[in-house]
Amino acid sequence: MFNKKSLLGVKVRAEVVAALAAVTAAGFVSQPASAQFDQNDVIRLNNSNPIIQRSMFPSNRRNSDGNNIDGPSMVRIPSFVATRNRANSNARYYLYFGHHDGDYIRMAWSRNPDRGFTLYDASASVGDRGVLDNNNTNVNIDEGIQLRRNHFASPDVHIEGREFVMYFHHGGPYRFNGRDTNSQRTFVNTSGDGLEFRRGDILPVQLGPSYFKVFENRGRKYAVHNDGGPVRAPSNNNPFRAPGGYYNGNSLPSLWSGQSGRNALRDAVSDSRRVRHSGVLTSGNNLRLFYSIRGDSPERIFFSNMSLSNTNFSNWTVRIPGNEILRAVGGWEEGQRTPSPSVGGQQTNVNQLRDPDVFQDDDGSLYLYYSGAGEEAIGVAALQSSRQRITSRGATHDAETRLGNQSNRNFRSDSIMTIANGSGTSARRGYFRFPTPGSATVRAAVLRLYLPNNENGSMDVYGTSNFNEASITGNNQPRQTTARLDRVPLGFRGFYELDVTSYVNSQRNNNVRFFVRNTNSNGVQILTSENGNRSRVPGLKWMIRP
């Protein structure tokens, strides 16, 4: 077994790297996945709230450590890590993440993959923060390599054999043979418990560009990255072995090589746009690729499938953009902000989703972690899998009601309803009814409504009693039967999602009924099931876990 404590602190010899390779080669297993993913195959969890956010950092660090949150990477803690050696006796999952210009790699632990996270070593002193801290100094590693003081970011962590292996990028420059190389490069480190990746143990090889997301095909390691990809490890058994002459020049060559004469991900988009961040999941000879595109307005998460069936990886191609699966909604994701083309570097308080990371749990459940509002917090969603059944249904009944001299009218045939918190004919509500999800417990449920205009204010949703769209009027409209279930801020044209999980669970054996209203007297328009675009009808989406 590779022992990093005794071997990584000295010169890395070929047999040492080969030992590490033997560990890592056992760590990847192709997992089943849906052939394609689209917007119907994803649902936000944790009541649509972030799982990592600025308020979790100590108050004296929220304006520094907590002002940028990005690059999630989730792992389940393996059984070889004893409970006493974990961040907490209740810890079952570690979520690693970064700060775009941060001095250390952060981690949060939880008992569950979708809620209840606690920061690890958030109050530690400089040098011991998180799991890999550059100590605000230059970092010296073997072979005379010095990582000049700059950020560590974009962790990609894998459980391989009995080690945690973390790929991460250094902001540059690094110094070798007396010269500085300025570009951001990916390096690699290991840990026996996932809590301490010692800075002096960083392997003395640079693998390639930043934002590595690593996968395996036919026993060989590959990665996509911030400049596209894929790139390939030098051999099946020695992915980190420096070849002869590697240390002879004034800079270190990229150890992992790109496709011959091409770059599949970069070639698939225009020069002004590029794949920025990716999450990967292998399924046989297919790569499930989740990504955002720099330059999009708004930047959002897409899915594409890349066939790996050709034994020559230089022939791998992919279609980009593929299926859009997730874009920012109102609230913490800042979907209410006017979108604009995203740019390189860090951004916050913007209508953008970035940094997808795909995690498959031991039971086959699939989770998608992502950065929202640019790089302001991390959210989580479930993906369709054999363990998580996501269902979407359109409204079976929907109609607007009005009071005043129109209180006896029925508006069931209108393709657009208006809701307004006014009086008389200006008092308007929107009612929606959906089929029962059945008797199984619902883990997450959202009401999806499409607003064709850029509206102001916010929108509330309530549970209500039964109604029929053919006969509902202002005179007989049902009253609310619950407290407010959710509120979302308005401010953009598109779908809004309101979390209604608890109410849907209370109505599992009944049809599910809602009414919505806005918080001011200005009218807000919502498309109904009578509109001509079937992709924009009111919908209820829920997830049942067997």
TIRONU-613606 format. One line per field, with one value per residue (C-alpha): residue in one letter; x negated, y negated, z negated. Coordinates in Angstrom, 1 decimal, decimal comma. Each point is the difference from the previous one (the first is absolute). Layout:
N
res <- (A|...)
u <- (X|...)
v <- (Y|...)
w <- (Z|...)
***
This chain:
546
res <- (M|F|N|K|K|S|L|L|G|V|K|V|R|A|E|V|V|A|A|L|A|A|V|T|A|A|G|F|V|S|Q|P|A|S|A|Q|F|D|Q|N|D|V|I|R|L|N|N|S|N|P|I|I|Q|R|S|M|F|P|S|N|R|R|N|S|D|G|N|N|I|D|G|P|S|M|V|R|I|P|S|F|V|A|T|R|N|R|A|N|S|N|A|R|Y|Y|L|Y|F|G|H|H|D|G|D|Y|I|R|M|A|W|S|R|N|P|D|R|G|F|T|L|Y|D|A|S|A|S|V|G|D|R|G|V|L|D|N|N|N|T|N|V|N|I|D|E|G|I|Q|L|R|R|N|H|F|A|S|P|D|V|H|I|E|G|R|E|F|V|M|Y|F|H|H|G|G|P|Y|R|F|N|G|R|D|T|N|S|Q|R|T|F|V|N|T|S|G|D|G|L|E|F|R|R|G|D|I|L|P|V|Q|L|G|P|S|Y|F|K|V|F|E|N|R|G|R|K|Y|A|V|H|N|D|G|G|P|V|R|A|P|S|N|N|N|P|F|R|A|P|G|G|Y|Y|N|G|N|S|L|P|S|L|W|S|G|Q|S|G|R|N|A|L|R|D|A|V|S|D|S|R|R|V|R|H|S|G|V|L|T|S|G|N|N|L|R|L|F|Y|S|I|R|G|D|S|P|E|R|I|F|F|S|N|M|S|L|S|N|T|N|F|S|N|W|T|V|R|I|P|G|N|E|I|L|R|A|V|G|G|W|E|E|G|Q|R|T|P|S|P|S|V|G|G|Q|Q|T|N|V|N|Q|L|R|D|P|D|V|F|Q|D|D|D|G|S|L|Y|L|Y|Y|S|G|A|G|E|E|A|I|G|V|A|A|L|Q|S|S|R|Q|R|I|T|S|R|G|A|T|H|D|A|E|T|R|L|G|N|Q|S|N|R|N|F|R|S|D|S|I|M|T|I|A|N|G|S|G|T|S|A|R|R|G|Y|F|R|F|P|T|P|G|S|A|T|V|R|A|A|V|L|R|L|Y|L|P|N|N|E|N|G|S|M|D|V|Y|G|T|S|N|F|N|E|A|S|I|T|G|N|N|Q|P|R|Q|T|T|A|R|L|D|R|V|P|L|G|F|R|G|F|Y|E|L|D|V|T|S|Y|V|N|S|Q|R|N|N|N|V|R|F|F|V|R|N|T|N|S|N|G|V|Q|I|L|T|S|E|N|G|N|R|S|R|V|P|G|L|K|W|M|I|R|P)
u <- (0,0|-1,2|-0,9|-0,1|-1,2|-3,3|-0,5|1,6|-2,4|-3,0|-0,8|2,8|-1,6|1,6|0,9|1,8|2,1|0,8|1,3|2,3|1,1|1,0|2,1|1,7|0,7|2,3|2,1|2,2|2,9|2,4|3,5|3,4|1,6|2,8|-0,9|1,1|0,9|2,2|1,9|2,6|-2,8|-1,2|1,6|-1,4|-0,4|-0,4|3,2|-1,7|-2,4|-3,9|-1,9|-3,1|0,3|-1,8|1,8|-1,6|-3,4|-1,1|1,2|-3,5|-0,7|3,2|-1,3|-3,2|0,4|3,7|0,3|-0,6|1,1|-0,6|-1,3|1,8|-1,2|2,0|-1,2|1,5|-2,4|-1,3|0,3|-3,8|0,1|1,0|2,7|-2,5|-2,2|2,8|0,8|2,9|1,4|3,1|-1,8|0,9|-0,8|-2,7|0,7|-3,3|0,2|-2,0|-0,2|-1,0|-2,9|-0,2|-3,1|1,4|2,3|3,1|2,1|3,4|1,3|3,5|1,9|2,1|-1,0|2,6|0,3|-1,5|-3,6|-2,5|-3,3|-3,2|-2,8|1,6|-1,4|-3,5|-3,0|-1,9|-1,8|2,7|3,1|2,2|-1,8|-2,8|-1,4|-2,8|-0,9|0,0|-3,5|-1,9|0,4|-3,1|0,5|-2,5|-2,3|-0,7|3,5|1,5|3,7|-0,1|2,5|3,3|3,4|0,8|3,4|2,2|-0,4|1,0|-0,2|0,2|-0,1|-2,5|-1,1|-0,6|-0,9|1,8|-1,5|0,5|-0,6|-0,1|-1,4|-2,6|0,5|-3,6|-2,7|-2,0|-3,8|-2,3|-3,7|0,0|2,8|3,7|2,8|3,0|3,0|2,4|-0,8|1,5|-2,0|0,9|-0,2|1,2|1,3|0,7|3,1|1,2|-0,7|-3,6|-1,7|-3,4|-1,4|-3,5|1,5|1,2|-1,4|-2,7|1,8|2,4|2,7|1,6|2,3|2,3|3,3|-0,7|2,9|-1,4|1,5|-1,1|0,5|-1,5|-2,2|-1,5|0,5|1,3|1,1|2,0|-1,1|0,5|-1,5|2,1|-1,6|0,0|-3,6|-1,5|-2,4|-3,3|0,7|2,4|-2,0|-2,0|2,3|-2,4|-3,4|-2,4|-1,6|-3,7|-1,2|3,2|-2,1|-2,7|1,6|0,9|3,7|1,9|1,9|3,6|-0,2|3,5|0,2|2,8|1,6|-2,2|0,7|3,3|1,9|3,5|1,6|-1,6|0,6|3,7|0,6|-1,0|-3,2|1,9|1,6|-1,3|0,9|-1,0|0,7|1,0|1,3|-0,5|1,6|-1,0|2,5|-1,7|-1,7|1,9|-0,9|3,0|-1,2|1,6|-1,4|0,5|-1,2|-1,9|1,7|3,5|2,8|0,9|-2,7|1,8|-0,5|0,1|-0,3|-1,7|-1,0|-3,5|-0,5|-3,3|0,5|-2,9|-3,2|-1,9|1,0|-1,1|3,1|2,4|2,5|3,0|2,9|0,1|2,3|2,1|3,1|0,5|0,8|-0,2|0,0|0,2|3,4|1,1|-1,5|-3,6|-0,9|0,8|2,2|2,0|-3,0|-0,2|-2,4|-3,1|-2,8|-2,3|-3,7|-3,2|-1,0|2,2|3,4|2,6|3,5|0,8|2,5|-2,3|-0,4|-3,5|-2,2|2,1|-1,2|1,7|-0,1|1,4|0,7|-0,5|3,7|-0,1|1,6|-1,3|-0,6|-1,0|-1,9|-0,4|-1,0|2,8|0,1|-3,3|-2,2|2,0|1,3|0,4|3,3|0,9|2,5|0,9|-0,3|2,3|-1,3|1,3|0,0|1,6|3,1|0,7|3,5|1,4|3,7|1,9|2,9|3,3|1,9|-1,1|1,8|0,0|2,6|1,1|2,1|2,1|2,4|-1,8|0,3|2,6|-2,1|-2,0|-3,4|-0,9|-0,7|-2,5|-3,5|-1,5|1,2|-0,7|-0,5|0,2|0,2|2,6|3,7|3,1|-0,8|-3,7|0,1|-1,1|-1,2|-1,4|1,2|-1,7|0,9|-2,2|0,4|-1,0|-3,6|1,2|-0,6|-3,8|-1,9|-1,0|-3,6|0,2|2,8|0,1|2,8|-1,3|1,6|-1,0|0,2|-0,2|-1,0|-2,6|2,1|-0,6|0,6|0,3|2,4|1,5|1,5|2,6|1,8|3,8|3,0|1,4|1,4|0,9|-1,2|3,3|1,9|-2,4|0,7|-0,8|3,3|-0,8|-3,9|-1,3|-1,9|-3,6|-0,4|-3,6|-2,5|-2,1|-2,0|-2,6|-0,9|-2,2|-1,2|1,0|-2,1|-0,5|1,8|0,2|0,7|0,3|-0,1|1,7|-0,8|3,2|-1,5|1,7|3,4|-0,2|-0,9|3,1|2,2|-1,5|3,4|1,8|-0,4|-2,3|1,4|-1,7|0,7|-2,6|0,0|-2,5|-1,0|1,0|2,9|-1,8|1,3|-2,3|0,7|-0,4|0,5|2,7|0,4|2,1|-3,0|-1,3|-3,5|0,2|-3,5|1,2|3,1|0,3|-1,6|-0,5|-3,3|-0,7|-2,5|0,7|-2,9|0,8)
v <- (0,0|-3,5|-1,8|-3,7|-1,0|1,8|-0,4|-3,2|-2,1|1,2|0,2|1,8|3,0|2,1|2,8|-2,4|-1,5|3,5|0,9|-3,0|0,9|3,5|-1,6|-2,4|2,5|1,9|-3,1|-0,5|2,2|-0,7|-0,7|0,3|-3,3|-1,2|-0,2|-3,7|-2,6|-3,0|-2,5|2,7|2,2|-2,5|-1,4|-2,3|1,4|-1,6|-1,9|-1,8|-1,7|0,1|2,6|-2,2|-3,8|-3,0|-0,1|3,3|-1,6|-1,6|-3,6|-1,3|1,9|-0,5|-2,9|1,9|3,8|-0,1|-2,5|2,5|3,7|2,3|3,3|2,7|3,6|2,6|3,3|2,6|0,7|3,6|2,6|0,2|-3,4|0,8|-2,1|-1,5|-1,2|-1,9|-3,7|1,0|3,3|-0,7|-0,8|2,2|-2,4|-2,5|-2,9|-1,7|-3,4|-3,1|-3,8|-1,5|-1,8|2,0|1,0|3,4|2,8|0,2|2,9|0,5|3,2|1,4|3,1|-0,4|-0,9|-2,8|-1,9|-0,7|-0,9|-1,4|-1,7|1,7|-2,0|-3,3|-1,7|1,4|-2,2|-0,7|3,2|2,4|-1,3|2,5|3,1|-1,5|-3,4|-1,8|-1,9|-3,3|0,8|1,6|3,8|2,1|3,6|2,6|-0,4|-3,7|-1,1|-3,0|-0,9|-3,8|-1,5|0,1|1,7|3,7|0,8|2,4|3,2|3,3|2,7|3,8|3,0|2,3|3,1|-1,1|-3,6|-3,3|-1,4|-3,7|-1,8|-3,8|-3,0|-2,5|-3,5|-0,4|-0,8|3,0|-0,2|2,7|-0,2|-3,7|-1,0|-0,7|1,6|-2,3|2,1|1,8|3,7|3,1|1,9|3,0|1,1|2,8|0,5|3,1|-1,5|-2,8|-2,7|-0,8|-0,4|-1,3|-2,7|1,5|3,3|-1,4|2,2|-1,8|0,3|-2,4|1,8|-2,6|-3,0|-0,9|1,5|3,6|2,4|3,5|3,2|3,4|2,0|3,4|-0,2|-3,4|-3,4|-3,0|-3,5|-2,9|-3,4|-3,8|-0,1|2,9|3,4|2,9|0,7|3,4|1,3|1,3|3,7|2,4|0,7|-3,2|-3,0|-2,2|1,4|-2,6|1,3|-0,2|-3,6|-1,5|-2,1|-1,1|-3,2|-3,4|0,9|3,2|1,5|1,0|3,6|0,8|-0,4|-1,4|1,4|0,0|-3,2|-0,8|-0,7|1,5|-2,3|-3,2|0,8|0,5|-3,7|-3,3|-1,9|-2,5|2,6|3,2|2,8|-1,4|2,6|3,6|2,9|3,5|3,4|3,1|2,7|2,7|-1,6|-3,3|-3,1|-1,9|-3,6|-2,8|-3,5|-3,7|-2,3|-3,2|-2,8|1,3|-2,3|1,3|2,5|3,3|3,8|2,2|3,7|1,8|3,6|0,7|3,5|1,6|3,1|-1,0|1,4|-3,0|-2,8|-2,6|1,0|-0,7|-2,8|-1,6|-2,2|-3,3|-1,5|3,1|0,1|-2,9|1,5|-2,8|-3,8|-2,5|-0,6|-2,9|-0,2|0,8|1,2|-3,6|1,1|-3,2|-2,1|-1,1|2,5|-1,1|2,0|1,5|-0,7|1,6|-0,2|-0,2|-1,5|-0,3|-1,5|1,1|2,1|3,0|3,6|1,6|2,8|3,1|3,1|3,3|2,5|3,6|1,4|3,6|0,7|-1,4|-3,4|-2,8|-3,6|-3,1|-2,7|-3,5|-3,5|-2,6|-3,8|0,4|1,2|-1,0|3,3|3,7|1,7|3,6|1,8|3,6|1,6|2,7|3,5|3,4|-1,1|-3,4|-0,3|-3,5|-0,6|-3,2|-0,6|-2,9|-1,5|1,8|-3,2|-3,6|-3,3|-3,6|-1,4|-3,7|-1,8|-3,2|-0,1|3,0|2,3|2,2|0,5|3,1|-0,4|3,6|-0,4|-2,8|0,8|-2,6|-0,6|-3,1|-0,1|-3,2|-0,9|-2,8|-0,6|0,4|1,2|-0,6|2,9|2,9|3,5|2,9|3,5|3,3|3,6|3,1|3,7|1,8|1,2|3,2|1,4|0,1|-2,6|-2,9|-1,2|-3,2|-1,8|-3,4|-1,9|-1,4|-3,1|-1,8|-3,8|-1,5|-3,4|-1,6|-0,7|-1,7|0,9|3,6|2,9|2,2|3,5|1,5|3,3|-0,2|2,3|1,7|-1,9|0,6|-2,3|0,2|-1,6|-2,0|-3,7|-2,7|0,7|3,7|-0,1|2,2|-1,5|0,8|3,1|-0,5|-2,7|-1,3|2,9|-2,0|-3,5|-0,8|-3,4|-1,1|-1,7|2,1|1,7|3,7|2,9|-0,6|2,9|0,0|2,7|1,8|3,2|0,1|-0,8|2,6|2,7|-1,0|0,5|3,3|1,7|-3,1|-2,2|-2,9|-3,6|-3,3|-3,7|-2,7|-3,7|-2,8|-2,3|-3,3|-1,4|0,2|2,7|3,0|2,2|3,8|2,4|2,6|3,5|-1,6|-1,8|1,3|0,9|3,4|-0,4|-3,0|1,3|-0,1|3,1|1,9|1,9|2,5|2,6|3,4|2,0|3,8)
w <- (0,0|0,9|-3,2|0,7|-3,4|0,5|3,7|1,2|-2,1|2,0|3,7|1,9|1,6|2,8|-2,3|-2,3|2,7|1,3|-3,4|0,0|3,5|-1,3|-2,7|2,4|2,8|-2,3|-0,9|3,1|0,8|2,9|-1,4|1,7|1,0|2,1|3,7|0,1|-2,6|0,5|-2,2|-1,0|-1,5|-2,6|-3,2|-2,6|-3,5|-3,5|0,5|2,9|-2,5|0,2|-1,9|-0,2|-0,4|-1,4|-3,3|-1,0|-0,2|-3,3|-0,2|0,2|3,2|2,0|1,9|1,0|-0,1|0,5|2,8|2,8|0,0|2,9|1,4|-2,0|-0,1|-2,0|-1,4|-2,4|-2,8|0,5|-2,7|-0,4|-1,8|-3,5|-1,7|-2,4|2,9|1,7|-0,2|-2,3|-1,2|2,0|3,3|2,9|2,9|0,7|2,4|1,2|1,6|0,6|0,3|3,4|-1,6|-3,2|-2,0|-0,9|1,0|-2,2|-1,1|-1,6|-1,5|-0,5|-0,9|3,2|3,6|0,4|-3,3|-3,4|1,0|-2,5|0,9|-1,0|-1,6|1,1|-3,1|0,2|0,2|3,2|1,1|-1,4|1,7|1,8|1,4|2,1|-1,1|1,8|-3,2|1,9|1,1|2,9|-0,2|0,7|1,3|1,3|3,0|-0,9|1,0|-1,7|0,2|-0,4|-2,4|1,8|-0,3|-0,2|1,5|2,0|-2,1|1,7|-2,6|0,5|-2,3|1,5|-1,8|-3,6|0,9|0,7|3,2|0,7|3,2|-0,4|1,8|-1,1|1,2|1,2|0,5|-1,0|0,0|1,3|0,8|-0,9|2,4|-0,5|2,1|-0,3|1,0|-2,4|-0,1|-1,6|-2,7|-2,1|-3,6|-2,3|-3,5|-2,0|-1,8|2,3|-2,7|0,6|3,4|-1,1|2,2|0,1|1,3|3,3|2,7|2,1|3,4|1,6|1,8|2,3|-0,1|-2,9|-1,0|0,5|-0,2|0,2|1,4|1,2|3,1|0,8|-3,0|0,9|-1,6|1,9|-1,0|1,4|-1,1|0,3|3,4|1,4|0,3|-0,4|-1,0|-0,8|-2,6|1,4|-0,7|-1,5|-3,1|-0,6|0,4|-2,1|1,1|1,4|3,1|0,7|0,6|-1,6|-2,4|2,5|1,3|-1,5|-0,4|-0,6|3,0|-0,5|-1,1|1,5|3,8|2,1|3,1|3,1|2,0|-1,7|-3,2|0,0|-2,5|1,1|3,7|-0,7|-0,8|1,5|-0,9|-2,1|-2,1|-1,6|-2,4|-3,4|-2,7|0,4|-2,0|1,3|-0,4|1,9|1,2|2,0|3,0|-0,5|-1,8|-1,5|0,1|-2,0|0,6|0,3|2,8|-0,5|2,0|-0,3|-1,1|-2,5|-0,7|-0,9|-0,2|3,1|0,5|3,0|0,6|1,3|1,5|-1,1|2,2|2,4|-1,5|1,3|-2,3|2,5|2,0|-2,9|0,8|-1,8|1,0|-2,0|-1,1|-0,8|-2,2|-2,4|-3,4|-2,5|0,0|-2,9|-1,6|-2,2|-3,5|-1,0|3,5|1,2|2,9|-0,5|1,2|3,6|1,7|1,9|1,6|-2,5|0,1|-1,1|-3,7|-3,1|-0,1|-2,7|-0,3|3,6|1,8|0,5|-0,9|0,2|-1,2|0,3|-1,9|0,4|-2,9|0,0|-3,5|-0,9|0,5|3,6|-0,9|2,2|-1,3|1,8|-1,9|1,5|-0,8|0,1|0,5|1,8|-2,8|-3,1|-1,5|0,8|0,7|0,5|2,3|0,6|3,4|1,4|-1,0|-0,8|-3,7|0,6|2,2|1,1|1,5|1,7|0,6|1,5|-1,7|0,5|-1,1|-0,1|0,1|-1,1|-2,4|-0,4|-2,5|0,4|2,9|1,6|-3,0|1,8|3,2|0,9|1,7|0,6|3,8|-0,3|1,1|-2,5|-3,5|-2,0|-3,8|-1,9|-3,7|0,4|-0,7|2,1|3,5|-0,8|-2,6|2,1|-0,9|2,0|-0,8|1,0|-0,5|0,7|-0,2|-3,2|-0,2|-1,7|-3,5|0,0|-1,9|2,1|-0,6|2,0|1,9|1,8|1,7|3,4|1,5|3,2|-0,1|3,6|-1,2|-2,3|-3,1|-3,3|-3,6|-1,2|0,3|-2,8|0,1|-2,3|-0,3|0,6|0,1|3,1|3,1|3,6|2,7|1,8|-2,8|-2,2|-0,4|-2,4|-1,8|-0,7|-0,1|-2,7|-2,9|-1,0|-2,2|-0,9|-1,0|2,8|1,5|1,8|1,4|3,0|1,1|3,5|2,6|3,1|2,8|-0,3|-2,4|-3,7|-2,5|-3,4|-2,5|-1,0|-1,4|-3,4|1,4|2,8|-2,6|-2,0|3,2|1,2|0,4|1,4|2,9|-0,8|0,1|-0,3|0,4|0,6|-0,4|0,2|-2,8|1,7|2,0|3,3|2,2|0,7|3,0|-0,1|3,0|-0,5|1,4|2,8|1,5|3,3|-1,2|-1,9|-1,4|-2,0|-1,7|-3,8|-1,4|-3,2|-0,3|-2,8|-0,9|-1,7|-1,4|-0,3)
***
